[in-house]
């Protein structure tokens, strides 16, 4: 089950507004672009690592199938 969609399903419009306001208060308007840039880089690195692992697994499967 996808827990993120489940969590978002429980959040209404008012809750989302409060979360945005809390983020603005905690980080300020000037820090948010830096925060989003760092988040984007983290997601990109995670996806690259995931793709590398998937490729290594596929290559290993091909090697094992080639030995049979």
JODA-V534507 format. One record per pair of residues at least 12 apart in sequence whose ideal C-beta (glycine too) atoms are under 10 Angstrom apart, sorted by the first residue. I is the first residue (numbers start at 1). J is the second residue. D is the distance in Angstrom with one decimal. If there is no record, write none. Layout:
I & J & D
I & J & D
//
This chain:
20 & 32 & 10.0
23 & 35 & 8.3
//
